[in-house]
């Protein structure tokens, strides 16, 4: 049989903390990665207090977008979909961000929380053979929770059968700026933050929540914790994808990280230095999810909203 025709597509995800690019050759049955890039841009820095994106943060994004535009042109990308999520939704000056990114030739689309959750679910579960899954996507400004059954592998763009989905304004940057003011955070700050996180997430798990067959975690908090657990001095996506983290692992790493200053966290093997300021809050969110979901472990996936965005095209 002749080889199945593919299209070279690109997906860009701009979150509250990170900005990422994935270029891939895509068919109805496969996604072959060509090039990836992950950049810490801290778009949401100061947003909790000011309500607006700073000029410096917008410029950081514009510079990365310009580099992505050059990479896509060099790779011969046919089509790109660039999406922005929580920080961009919340900001009073989102149009300034869209305009700045537009200068690079990239059209940025600010998507709603429901769309973000659905794309994350489609990407994380596509082709994985899961049955009934609870997906969690912990970002800097929001956390997406999606419970459902995945689409078949050949259902290009399919989102499966979703039982419940919600985007909740609980994220690592938001928690850090609201509660964790000391360095390292005090026990009182940690307790108040956890109480708030647990309460905000709790509504998703009521009423009559039945634990999933599999808990799947995507995005930087989960991948960072997996890398820390494995002691990866050099990040290796192949070792992170499909790895498992137990609730005991998360609790242990949360206790360790919360006892360190930001400067000390930057030296932790497996943790990107740019994520050091927000990893404590991210680990706290995952710790709460594991407890609320009544699940002893989570599977970490490198396939996330970027895959879902490719499939949507």
BAFI-3210 file (N, C-alpha, C; in Angstrom, 3 decimals, decimal comma, padded with zeros to 6 digits):
// residues 313
n [1|2|3|4|5|6|7|8|9|10|11|12|13|14|15|16|17|18|19|20|21|22|23|24|25|26|27|28|29|30|31|32|33|34|35|36|37|38|39|40|41|42|43|44|45|46|47|48|49|50|51|52|53|54|55|56|57|58|59|60|61|62|63|64|65|66|67|68|69|70|71|72|73|74|75|76|77|78|79|80|81|82|83|84|85|86|87|88|89|90|91|92|93|94|95|96|97|98|99|100|101|102|103|104|105|106|107|108|109|110|111|112|113|114|115|116|117|118|119|120|121|122|123|124|125|126|127|128|129|130|131|132|133|134|135|136|137|138|139|140|141|142|143|144|145|146|147|148|149|150|151|152|153|154|155|156|157|158|159|160|161|162|163|164|165|166|167|168|169|170|171|172|173|174|175|176|177|178|179|180|181|182|183|184|185|186|187|188|189|190|191|192|193|194|195|196|197|198|199|200|201|202|203|204|205|206|207|208|209|210|211|212|213|214|215|216|217|218|219|220|221|222|223|224|225|226|227|228|229|230|231|232|233|234|235|236|237|238|239|240|241|242|243|244|245|246|247|248|249|250|251|252|253|254|255|256|257|258|259|260|261|262|263|264|265|266|267|268|269|270|271|272|273|274|275|276|277|278|279|280|281|282|283|284|285|286|287|288|289|290|291|292|293|294|295|296|297|298|299|300|301|302|303|304|305|306|307|308|309|310|311|312|313]
n.u [000,842|000,469|002,268|000,638|-000,635|000,672|000,339|002,276|002,099|001,718|001,588|001,006|001,216|000,356|000,761|000,284|002,742|004,533|005,550|005,032|006,059|005,124|006,010|004,845|004,375|001,346|-001,214|-004,407|-004,029|-001,650|000,902|003,812|006,476|008,407|009,793|010,330|009,804|010,246|009,599|010,162|008,199|006,737|004,276|002,093|003,125|002,733|000,106|-002,047|-002,225|-002,326|-004,076|-003,477|-001,384|002,108|004,293|006,863|006,478|004,842|006,625|008,570|007,125|006,627|009,214|009,853|007,826|008,609|010,910|009,765|008,257|010,241|011,327|009,165|008,848|011,268|010,946|008,931|006,170|002,721|000,368|-000,646|-001,816|-002,257|-002,664|-003,862|-004,159|-005,152|-003,929|-004,078|-006,802|-007,697|-006,549|-006,752|-005,730|-005,521|-005,702|-003,443|-001,462|-002,214|-001,804|000,979|002,070|001,014|002,638|004,713|003,746|002,182|-001,011|-002,660|-004,871|-007,173|-008,481|-011,404|-012,031|-013,441|-012,904|-010,142|-009,925|-011,121|-009,402|-007,020|-007,743|-008,315|-005,778|-004,095|-005,134|-005,357|-004,844|-003,783|-004,964|-006,470|-009,210|-011,473|-010,887|-009,424|-008,333|-005,840|-004,712|-002,485|-001,967|-000,422|-002,302|-004,773|-006,512|-007,307|-009,770|-010,867|-013,119|-013,687|-014,206|-011,823|-011,578|-011,584|-008,482|-008,334|-010,049|-009,809|-009,303|-011,330|-013,012|-013,778|-015,960|-017,099|-017,665|-017,692|-016,377|-014,171|-012,771|-010,811|-010,068|-007,467|-004,173|-000,588|000,956|-000,990|-001,703|000,766|001,251|-000,898|-000,908|001,647|003,935|006,305|009,788|011,505|007,994|005,829|004,569|001,935|001,151|001,253|-000,720|-003,046|-003,135|-003,456|-005,933|-007,600|-007,153|-008,042|-010,741|-011,601|-011,202|-012,777|-015,543|-015,734|-015,622|-017,986|-021,516|-021,583|-019,120|-017,253|-014,295|-011,714|-010,497|-007,942|-005,706|-004,480|-001,813|-000,832|001,360|003,604|003,982|003,520|005,304|007,703|007,834|008,021|010,517|012,127|011,744|012,970|015,507|016,604|019,111|019,408|016,683|014,495|012,174|011,224|011,631|010,039|007,427|004,642|005,532|005,079|003,722|003,351|000,928|002,283|004,836|004,381|003,582|005,946|007,811|006,618|006,838|009,624|010,325|008,901|010,262|012,508|014,311|013,613|015,977|017,399|015,726|016,157|018,419|017,709|017,872|016,493|014,515|013,477|015,129|013,611|011,088|011,155|010,051|007,292|006,760|006,133|003,462|002,248|002,768|001,274|-001,337|-001,550|-001,262|-003,622|-005,511|-005,001|-005,839|-008,577|-009,538|-009,373|-007,280|-004,317|-002,082|-000,645|-000,444|002,019|001,919|003,375|001,959|-000,300|-002,168|-001,010|-000,937|-003,698|-004,403|-003,126|-004,619|-007,091|-006,930]
n.v [-001,194|002,289|004,922|006,753|009,955|012,914|015,971|018,818|020,355|022,907|023,656|026,081|026,881|029,170|029,796|030,752|030,641|029,252|029,053|027,273|025,323|023,020|021,214|019,027|016,076|015,159|012,738|011,075|009,004|009,185|011,027|012,504|013,786|016,618|018,925|020,547|023,129|024,686|027,367|029,431|032,045|033,539|034,981|035,717|037,130|039,148|039,605|038,886|040,884|043,306|043,002|043,241|042,456|042,779|045,115|044,149|041,374|040,896|041,609|039,622|037,400|038,161|038,115|035,371|034,347|035,374|033,896|031,355|031,688|031,863|029,298|027,710|028,530|027,659|024,917|024,336|024,504|023,967|024,899|026,648|026,672|028,833|029,173|030,859|030,937|030,894|033,313|035,177|035,248|036,392|038,915|042,485|043,749|042,100|042,444|043,906|041,999|040,216|041,862|042,342|039,769|039,309|040,888|039,251|037,652|035,609|034,520|034,866|033,142|033,588|031,291|029,857|028,458|025,992|025,076|024,838|022,771|020,634|020,346|019,651|017,185|015,657|015,611|014,418|011,873|010,663|007,863|006,395|004,229|004,261|003,703|004,802|008,014|010,498|013,569|015,908|019,190|021,262|024,580|027,878|029,812|028,570|025,435|022,596|020,141|017,057|014,509|011,428|009,273|008,330|009,303|007,139|006,017|006,600|008,664|011,511|014,578|014,017|014,126|012,302|010,812|012,907|013,145|015,035|018,317|020,961|024,193|025,674|028,474|028,079|028,062|027,662|030,061|031,934|031,062|031,307|034,095|035,004|033,760|032,719|034,373|034,509|033,469|030,731|029,655|030,134|027,850|028,627|030,100|028,086|026,360|027,948|028,348|025,712|025,028|026,772|025,931|023,268|023,673|025,137|023,306|021,233|021,241|020,123|017,419|016,625|016,093|012,563|011,367|009,070|007,337|007,472|005,079|005,622|008,193|010,960|013,165|016,229|018,783|021,366|021,199|018,473|017,097|018,175|017,279|014,539|014,466|015,380|013,329|011,233|012,163|013,580|015,077|016,102|016,908|014,413|013,602|011,075|009,447|010,668|010,666|008,669|007,864|007,227|008,762|008,554|009,260|009,479|010,115|012,695|014,100|013,914|015,274|017,782|018,570|018,694|020,661|022,914|023,633|024,871|027,785|029,983|030,316|028,049|026,055|026,326|024,883|022,277|019,036|018,148|020,064|022,789|025,855|028,207|027,515|027,361|029,389|028,787|026,089|024,915|025,653|024,446|021,703|021,434|021,687|019,342|017,448|017,881|017,147|014,399|013,463|014,253|012,847|010,325|008,595|006,691|007,156|008,883|009,000|010,385|012,465|013,415|014,134|016,495|019,501|020,540|018,379|017,996|020,392|020,154|017,967|019,159|020,575]
n.w [000,000|-000,719|000,969|003,550|002,909|004,304|006,212|006,899|009,845|012,379|015,856|018,340|021,698|024,050|027,281|030,753|031,977|030,220|026,735|023,793|020,959|018,456|015,705|013,268|011,235|010,077|009,868|009,426|011,105|012,460|014,223|013,634|015,171|014,336|015,139|018,247|020,676|023,793|025,882|028,666|029,433|031,219|030,964|032,541|034,679|037,459|036,818|038,479|040,411|038,931|036,785|034,146|031,297|031,384|029,694|029,339|029,515|027,291|025,280|025,623|024,760|022,097|021,001|021,197|019,575|017,093|016,641|016,486|014,153|012,209|012,437|011,617|008,959|007,895|008,181|006,436|007,035|006,508|007,653|010,574|013,920|016,475|019,871|022,795|026,342|029,712|031,052|028,994|028,542|030,901|031,033|030,818|028,651|026,397|023,639|022,973|023,217|021,144|018,944|019,092|018,729|016,221|014,633|013,957|012,017|012,859|013,690|016,599|018,716|021,218|023,343|024,933|028,243|028,133|025,553|025,750|027,653|026,233|024,015|025,311|026,426|024,113|022,910|024,868|025,230|022,777|020,825|022,941|024,175|026,499|028,836|030,709|031,623|033,744|033,051|033,921|033,575|034,553|034,717|034,627|035,211|035,256|035,801|033,997|034,070|032,959|032,487|031,004|028,104|025,720|022,200|019,295|017,841|015,110|014,786|013,666|015,132|016,878|020,054|021,863|024,363|026,612|030,027|032,087|032,251|033,069|033,323|035,681|037,641|038,921|039,311|039,003|038,916|039,658|042,269|043,576|043,475|044,926|047,467|048,339|049,594|051,013|051,122|051,735|051,353|054,181|056,740|057,369|055,086|053,159|054,136|053,960|051,210|050,276|051,384|049,964|047,278|047,397|047,974|045,701|043,609|044,427|043,725|041,194|041,623|042,682|042,282|043,240|042,254|040,446|040,755|038,228|035,732|034,979|035,862|034,237|033,728|032,363|031,020|032,425|035,298|036,008|034,263|035,127|037,808|037,347|036,070|038,169|040,048|038,673|038,513|036,309|034,810|032,296|030,400|029,268|027,068|026,267|028,482|030,338|029,272|029,780|032,240|035,767|038,671|042,091|044,684|047,078|046,148|045,104|047,403|048,901|047,260|047,193|049,888|050,082|048,113|048,965|051,197|050,352|049,205|046,387|044,931|045,761|044,781|042,076|041,696|041,864|040,620|037,552|037,474|035,597|035,728|035,322|036,126|038,814|040,609|040,679|041,055|043,531|044,085|041,863|042,348|044,651|043,659|042,081|044,107|045,558|043,600|043,254|045,766|045,799|043,601|044,481|043,886|043,547|042,001|039,149|035,595|033,576|030,763|027,692|025,568|024,815|024,953|022,669|020,872|020,687|019,460|016,965|015,960|015,765|013,459]
ca.u [000,000|001,254|002,326|-000,458|-000,207|000,660|000,463|003,174|001,340|002,364|000,725|001,653|000,424|000,860|000,126|000,619|004,164|005,335|005,133|005,575|005,839|005,286|005,870|004,687|003,734|000,099|-002,221|-005,565|-003,671|-000,338|001,536|005,260|007,067|009,543|010,554|009,668|010,492|009,556|010,244|009,549|008,008|006,066|003,338|001,186|003,849|002,106|-001,275|-003,005|-002,390|-002,580|-005,151|-003,002|-000,100|003,128|004,956|008,015|005,993|004,395|007,821|009,181|006,330|006,838|010,525|009,770|006,975|009,411|011,768|008,905|007,885|011,390|011,444|008,095|009,160|012,369|010,470|007,920|004,857|001,596|-000,675|-000,364|-002,841|-001,622|-003,697|-003,465|-005,117|-005,662|-003,479|-004,585|-008,249|-007,936|-005,924|-007,547|-005,082|-005,237|-005,541|-002,043|-000,719|-002,541|-001,160|002,425|002,352|000,672|003,768|005,604|003,059|001,403|-002,308|-002,891|-006,293|-007,439|-009,573|-012,093|-011,650|-014,030|-012,129|-008,830|-010,083|-011,402|-008,187|-006,083|-008,231|-008,125|-004,359|-003,477|-005,688|-005,370|-003,961|-003,128|-005,609|-007,113|-010,650|-012,129|-009,740|-009,519|-007,179|-005,610|-003,760|-002,220|-001,260|-000,055|-003,468|-005,966|-006,358|-008,392|-010,103|-011,785|-013,403|-014,402|-013,630|-011,175|-011,999|-010,768|-007,241|-008,506|-011,044|-009,026|-010,009|-012,377|-012,734|-014,258|-017,210|-016,729|-018,700|-017,684|-015,151|-014,212|-011,548|-010,927|-009,043|-006,494|-002,947|000,623|001,317|-002,055|-001,572|002,007|001,124|-001,970|-000,709|002,991|004,710|007,607|010,741|010,447|006,682|005,635|003,531|000,620|000,858|000,982|-002,008|-004,123|-003,186|-004,022|-007,364|-008,263|-007,067|-008,914|-012,122|-011,905|-011,248|-013,703|-016,857|-015,692|-015,718|-019,301|-021,859|-021,495|-017,929|-016,684|-012,882|-011,424|-009,574|-006,600|-005,502|-003,423|-001,385|-000,033|001,896|004,902|004,089|003,636|006,539|008,817|007,882|008,546|011,952|012,766|011,721|013,928|016,835|017,049|019,914|019,008|015,297|014,315|010,730|010,919|011,576|008,940|006,142|004,209|006,018|004,044|004,050|002,370|000,549|003,375|005,902|004,006|003,631|007,350|008,457|006,024|007,461|011,013|010,411|008,357|011,228|013,652|014,120|013,570|017,346|017,744|014,939|016,776|019,507|017,151|018,053|015,233|013,612|013,926|015,270|012,543|009,860|011,384|009,161|005,885|006,609|005,494|002,020|001,825|002,766|000,140|-002,560|-001,568|-001,484|-005,058|-006,249|-004,869|-006,695|-009,985|-009,878|-009,273|-006,389|-003,012|-000,995|-001,010|000,430|002,438|001,886|003,946|000,958|-001,197|-002,965|-000,368|-001,471|-005,110|-004,474|-002,821|-005,746|-008,231|-006,743]
ca.v [000,000|003,526|005,614|007,688|011,345|013,700|017,416|019,368|021,340|023,409|024,131|026,924|027,028|030,240|029,734|031,791|030,516|028,775|029,152|026,059|025,073|021,650|021,000|017,589|015,544|014,634|012,048|010,696|007,905|009,329|012,329|012,312|015,055|017,104|019,890|021,072|024,156|025,110|028,573|030,047|033,470|034,164|035,980|036,153|037,742|040,362|039,756|038,745|042,170|044,447|042,733|043,481|041,896|043,818|045,345|043,249|040,020|040,872|041,633|038,291|036,536|038,560|037,639|033,921|034,128|035,650|032,721|030,266|031,963|031,487|027,838|027,139|028,807|026,782|023,529|024,168|024,269|024,346|025,588|026,743|027,188|029,353|029,443|031,450|030,425|031,577|034,691|036,017|035,407|037,228|040,234|043,582|044,239|040,975|042,899|044,313|040,765|039,731|042,767|042,124|038,480|039,478|041,494|038,181|036,874|034,548|034,941|034,235|032,967|033,387|030,327|029,742|027,345|024,737|024,656|024,425|021,462|019,638|020,124|018,916|015,805|014,998|015,382|013,533|010,517|010,142|006,743|005,852|002,994|004,385|003,467|005,967|008,824|011,859|014,346|017,199|020,054|022,323|025,690|028,962|030,584|027,734|023,986|021,940|018,784|016,449|013,101|010,853|008,154|008,902|008,955|006,127|006,564|007,095|009,745|012,740|015,721|013,592|014,463|011,243|011,053|013,609|013,113|016,364|019,075|022,296|024,982|026,308|029,507|027,651|027,786|027,813|031,476|032,610|030,674|031,870|035,540|035,286|033,200|032,302|035,600|034,348|032,645|029,853|029,949|029,719|026,833|029,259|030,407|026,818|025,838|028,769|028,071|024,376|025,078|027,439|025,058|022,114|024,135|025,522|022,114|020,240|021,209|019,237|016,026|016,397|014,964|011,189|011,170|007,727|007,446|007,001|003,954|006,183|009,631|011,378|014,532|016,848|020,139|021,530|020,723|017,014|016,656|018,569|016,372|013,267|014,636|015,453|011,983|010,391|012,758|013,832|016,288|016,563|016,486|013,375|013,378|009,654|008,870|011,308|010,240|007,366|007,595|007,298|009,417|008,186|010,340|009,602|010,844|014,102|014,662|014,010|016,348|019,045|018,900|019,067|021,909|024,041|023,987|025,518|029,102|029,928|030,107|026,645|025,223|026,397|023,909|020,915|018,271|017,808|021,216|023,933|026,993|029,182|027,048|027,312|030,216|028,364|024,638|024,524|025,777|023,421|020,412|021,461|021,414|017,918|016,733|017,971|016,374|012,983|013,173|014,398|011,803|009,037|007,836|006,555|007,553|009,489|008,760|011,654|012,403|014,506|014,447|017,390|020,420|020,688|017,302|018,296|021,509|019,570|017,144|020,035|021,107]
ca.w [000,000|-000,710|002,254|003,767|002,741|005,537|006,128|007,928|010,602|013,597|016,940|019,334|022,927|024,915|028,583|031,724|032,294|029,105|025,336|023,186|019,536|017,969|014,265|013,079|010,043|010,633|009,056|010,239|011,990|013,088|014,437|013,686|015,569|013,555|015,935|019,445|021,439|025,010|026,392|029,840|029,126|032,366|030,460|033,600|035,797|037,966|036,337|039,569|041,082|038,035|035,835|032,788|030,911|031,372|028,412|029,263|029,239|025,895|024,436|025,681|023,889|020,699|020,583|020,991|018,396|015,900|016,443|016,023|012,765|011,375|012,467|010,801|007,556|007,526|008,150|005,399|007,640|005,657|008,409|011,999|014,816|017,690|020,863|024,075|027,325|030,904|031,282|027,908|028,771|032,076|030,941|030,261|027,437|025,517|022,256|022,802|022,997|019,805|017,994|019,136|018,088|014,811|013,935|013,507|010,993|013,506|014,211|017,897|019,035|022,644|023,428|026,211|029,093|027,670|024,389|026,250|028,279|025,209|023,228|026,166|026,540|022,815|022,678|025,866|025,188|021,409|020,526|024,140|024,605|027,804|028,852|031,319|032,023|034,264|032,641|034,568|032,881|035,521|034,105|035,522|035,604|035,411|035,726|033,262|034,487|031,987|032,750|029,874|027,363|024,540|020,846|018,639|017,293|013,739|014,757|013,623|015,704|017,791|021,449|022,709|025,086|027,834|031,058|032,701|031,971|033,653|033,473|036,990|037,802|039,926|038,592|039,808|039,026|040,410|043,676|044,098|043,677|045,876|048,798|048,743|049,516|051,668|050,389|051,255|051,937|055,569|056,912|057,304|053,678|052,479|054,614|053,385|049,780|050,044|051,702|048,843|046,105|047,622|047,859|044,319|042,771|044,972|043,075|040,030|042,050|043,270|043,168|042,747|041,434|040,425|040,378|036,875|035,603|034,840|036,000|033,327|034,002|031,309|031,230|033,063|036,683|036,037|033,612|035,997|038,952|036,855|035,845|039,485|040,622|037,955|038,574|034,938|034,662|030,961|030,226|028,253|026,892|026,154|029,829|031,070|028,716|030,260|033,594|036,801|039,929|043,103|045,599|048,045|045,457|045,012|048,757|049,294|046,503|047,642|051,174|049,820|047,347|049,735|052,224|049,710|048,600|044,927|044,468|046,003|043,859|040,747|041,654|041,967|039,383|036,893|037,434|034,807|036,650|035,144|036,775|040,260|041,432|040,708|041,137|044,797|043,899|040,916|043,033|045,578|042,888|041,745|045,362|045,853|042,599|043,593|046,914|045,420|042,628|045,179|043,011|044,194|041,121|037,881|034,448|032,980|029,297|026,899|024,552|025,533|024,148|021,374|020,028|020,442|018,506|015,651|015,535|015,446|012,107]
c.u [000,880|001,220|001,200|000,059|-000,306|000,687|001,409|002,467|002,144|001,304|001,562|000,696|001,084|000,082|000,575|002,106|004,996|004,703|005,812|005,186|006,019|005,019|005,820|004,093|002,523|-000,724|-003,404|-005,199|-002,366|000,060|003,026|005,916|008,323|010,427|009,691|010,486|009,618|010,320|009,456|009,435|007,344|005,148|002,471|001,855|003,194|000,652|-002,296|-003,275|-002,835|-003,766|-004,743|-001,666|000,923|003,736|006,140|007,579|005,541|005,593|008,537|008,448|006,581|008,170|010,522|008,932|007,752|010,343|010,964|008,532|009,014|011,535|010,388|008,345|010,260|011,911|009,410|006,534|003,750|000,584|-000,316|-001,624|-002,146|-002,709|-003,087|-004,553|-005,293|-005,239|-004,044|-006,087|-008,510|-007,512|-006,842|-006,981|-004,678|-005,018|-004,113|-001,160|-000,954|-001,832|000,344|002,804|002,054|001,787|004,727|004,990|002,224|000,098|-002,602|-004,377|-006,437|-008,663|-010,159|-011,660|-012,204|-013,271|-010,756|-008,908|-010,279|-010,168|-007,152|-006,468|-007,982|-006,661|-003,748|-003,930|-005,637|-004,349|-003,352|-003,771|-006,225|-008,599|-011,352|-011,055|-010,185|-008,223|-007,069|-004,482|-003,567|-001,392|-000,889|-001,241|-004,711|-005,582|-007,566|-008,543|-011,141|-011,902|-014,174|-013,686|-013,062|-011,837|-011,112|-009,562|-007,446|-009,547|-010,317|-009,850|-011,085|-012,008|-013,293|-015,598|-016,853|-017,906|-018,822|-016,337|-015,286|-012,827|-011,717|-009,768|-008,138|-005,237|-001,739|001,053|000,293|-001,937|-000,347|001,849|000,067|-001,609|000,747|003,975|006,100|008,485|011,708|009,097|006,569|004,587|002,125|000,210|000,501|-000,384|-003,169|-004,267|-003,841|-005,523|-008,146|-008,286|-008,049|-010,379|-012,510|-012,049|-012,376|-015,018|-016,874|-015,998|-017,042|-020,371|-021,568|-020,307|-017,437|-015,236|-012,629|-010,582|-008,133|-006,638|-004,305|-003,112|-000,510|000,467|003,058|005,032|004,349|004,936|007,758|008,946|008,398|010,051|012,716|012,846|012,783|015,356|017,425|017,800|019,680|017,613|015,179|012,828|010,358|010,816|010,431|007,589|005,802|004,710|004,893|004,585|002,966|002,020|001,619|004,549|005,616|004,101|005,072|008,055|007,910|006,660|008,900|011,113|009,938|009,288|012,459|013,307|014,045|014,957|017,775|016,978|015,545|017,906|019,005|017,277|016,688|014,270|014,222|014,009|014,146|011,237|009,982|010,412|007,747|005,682|005,941|003,974|001,507|001,746|001,608|-001,169|-002,648|-001,825|-002,972|-005,880|-006,185|-005,767|-008,176|-010,434|-009,826|-008,408|-004,987|-001,857|-001,538|000,015|000,741|002,507|002,534|002,991|-000,148|-001,956|-002,322|-000,840|-002,931|-005,282|-004,142|-004,022|-006,944|-008,127|-006,974]
c.v [001,248|004,170|006,634|009,123|012,087|015,189|017,880|020,548|021,802|023,869|024,953|027,080|028,091|030,216|030,878|031,811|030,202|029,091|028,002|025,958|023,590|021,644|019,496|017,280|014,740|013,939|011,745|009,649|008,107|010,793|012,065|013,653|015,366|018,016|020,368|022,212|024,523|026,279|029,117|031,548|034,240|035,304|036,551|036,814|039,069|040,534|039,712|040,091|043,293|044,253|042,904|042,781|043,022|043,946|044,403|041,832|039,897|040,855|040,279|037,329|036,872|038,032|036,129|033,618|034,365|034,469|031,532|030,456|031,571|029,966|027,188|027,361|027,874|025,339|023,291|023,859|024,799|025,221|025,577|027,197|027,579|029,752|030,025|031,123|031,379|033,033|035,637|036,255|036,428|038,680|041,268|044,081|043,102|041,385|043,348|043,096|040,254|040,562|042,517|040,824|038,565|040,097|040,439|037,349|035,741|035,140|034,161|034,268|032,735|032,482|030,299|028,512|026,012|024,186|024,162|023,017|020,367|019,330|019,342|017,443|015,045|014,665|014,358|012,090|009,884|009,025|006,054|004,565|003,050|004,041|004,708|006,780|010,104|012,559|015,584|017,925|021,277|023,410|026,744|029,738|029,765|026,275|023,428|020,513|018,234|014,968|012,540|009,670|008,688|008,496|007,835|006,792|007,177|008,204|011,077|013,904|015,339|013,848|013,426|011,589|011,633|013,618|014,459|017,021|020,461|022,921|025,834|027,293|029,225|027,275|028,143|029,269|032,217|032,311|031,330|033,352|035,893|034,880|033,060|033,459|035,477|033,414|032,003|030,175|029,418|028,615|027,418|029,591|029,141|026,262|026,621|028,511|026,726|024,361|025,700|026,552|023,899|022,513|024,477|024,303|021,170|020,128|020,278|017,794|015,706|016,697|013,632|010,980|009,740|007,820|006,869|005,734|004,454|007,684|009,991|012,845|015,032|018,209|020,150|021,061|019,227|016,536|017,026|017,625|014,996|013,352|014,714|014,059|011,095|010,945|013,059|015,156|016,930|016,021|015,519|013,068|011,900|008,987|009,465|010,796|008,818|007,010|007,784|007,962|009,046|009,394|010,557|010,360|012,345|014,765|014,868|015,160|017,711|019,494|019,372|020,442|023,111|024,474|024,697|026,934|028,936|029,660|028,650|025,722|025,213|025,387|022,466|020,209|017,868|018,970|022,323|025,144|028,021|028,786|027,050|028,180|029,647|026,868|024,194|024,572|024,721|022,048|020,318|021,149|019,928|017,072|016,731|017,142|014,888|012,603|013,215|013,294|010,409|008,066|007,849|006,997|008,213|009,118|010,101|011,501|013,639|014,929|015,255|018,276|020,697|019,611|017,575|019,404|021,020|018,784|018,001|020,619|020,054]
c.w [000,000|000,669|002,357|003,683|004,065|005,213|007,229|008,584|011,818|014,580|017,898|020,506|023,796|026,218|029,490|032,038|031,049|027,755|024,604|021,714|019,266|016,472|014,049|011,716|010,508|009,557|009,962|011,278|012,743|013,239|014,606|013,986|014,750|014,395|017,098|020,026|022,631|025,614|027,586|029,567|030,266|031,909|031,574|034,786|036,196|037,600|037,463|040,242|040,172|037,110|034,390|032,562|030,852|029,981|028,239|028,912|027,784|024,954|024,458|024,750|022,426|020,184|020,325|019,754|017,103|015,592|015,940|014,553|011,817|011,309|011,583|009,317|007,058|007,365|007,077|005,938|006,727|006,387|009,880|012,732|016,108|018,675|022,124|025,087|028,508|031,060|030,232|028,045|029,853|031,893|030,305|028,940|026,498|024,073|021,980|022,541|021,575|018,743|017,929|018,441|016,591|013,993|013,389|012,386|011,545|014,037|015,487|018,221|020,538|022,767|024,835|026,985|028,640|026,473|024,808|026,853|027,234|024,367|024,031|026,253|025,245|022,587|023,606|025,729|023,810|021,243|021,726|024,646|025,991|027,689|029,397|032,040|032,704|033,893|033,506|033,849|033,772|034,851|035,125|036,037|035,855|035,362|034,998|033,762|033,518|032,297|031,564|029,265|026,054|023,239|020,322|017,988|015,918|013,640|014,808|014,143|016,692|019,234|022,414|023,349|026,443|028,802|031,765|032,433|032,572|033,642|034,720|037,164|038,998|039,162|039,419|039,964|039,877|041,909|044,307|044,407|044,717|047,301|049,246|048,621|050,131|050,851|051,364|051,908|053,359|055,645|056,822|055,880|052,914|052,870|054,014|051,881|049,510|050,325|050,544|047,604|046,231|047,447|046,442|043,410|043,173|044,247|041,873|040,416|042,745|042,222|042,480|041,813|041,570|039,961|038,994|036,887|035,577|035,071|035,133|033,581|032,862|031,793|032,217|034,489|036,718|035,410|034,454|037,187|038,539|036,650|037,159|040,109|039,991|037,986|037,210|034,844|033,303|030,697|029,056|028,107|026,841|027,521|030,646|030,595|029,164|031,650|034,609|038,060|040,929|043,958|046,658|047,437|045,455|046,377|049,210|048,575|046,894|048,961|050,971|049,168|048,155|050,864|051,681|049,273|047,084|044,373|044,650|045,073|042,462|040,585|041,732|040,618|038,826|036,759|036,591|035,730|036,528|035,805|038,297|041,070|041,604|040,928|042,435|044,645|042,933|041,553|044,018|044,859|042,553|042,982|045,719|044,874|042,906|044,763|046,535|044,476|043,235|044,376|043,596|043,316|039,868|036,832|033,787|031,465|028,690|025,787|025,216|024,576|022,783|020,403|019,690|019,416|017,100|015,115|015,132|014,048|011,036]
res [x|x|x|x|x|x|x|x|x|x|x|x|x|x|x|x|x|x|x|x|x|x|x|x|x|x|x|x|x|x|x|x|x|x|x|x|x|x|x|x|x|x|x|x|x|x|x|x|x|x|x|x|x|x|x|x|x|x|x|x|x|x|x|x|x|x|x|x|x|x|x|x|x|x|x|x|x|x|x|x|x|x|x|x|x|x|x|x|x|x|x|x|x|x|x|x|x|x|x|x|x|x|x|x|x|x|x|x|x|x|x|x|x|x|x|x|x|x|x|x|x|x|x|x|x|x|x|x|x|x|x|x|x|x|x|x|x|x|x|x|x|x|x|x|x|x|x|x|x|x|x|x|x|x|x|x|x|x|x|x|x|x|x|x|x|x|x|x|x|x|x|x|x|x|x|x|x|x|x|x|x|x|x|x|x|x|x|x|x|x|x|x|x|x|x|x|x|x|x|x|x|x|x|x|x|x|x|x|x|x|x|x|x|x|x|x|x|x|x|x|x|x|x|x|x|x|x|x|x|x|x|x|x|x|x|x|x|x|x|x|x|x|x|x|x|x|x|x|x|x|x|x|x|x|x|x|x|x|x|x|x|x|x|x|x|x|x|x|x|x|x|x|x|x|x|x|x|x|x|x|x|x|x|x|x|x|x|x|x|x|x|x|x|x|x|x|x|x|x|x|x|x|x|x|x|x|x|x|x|x|x|x|x]
***
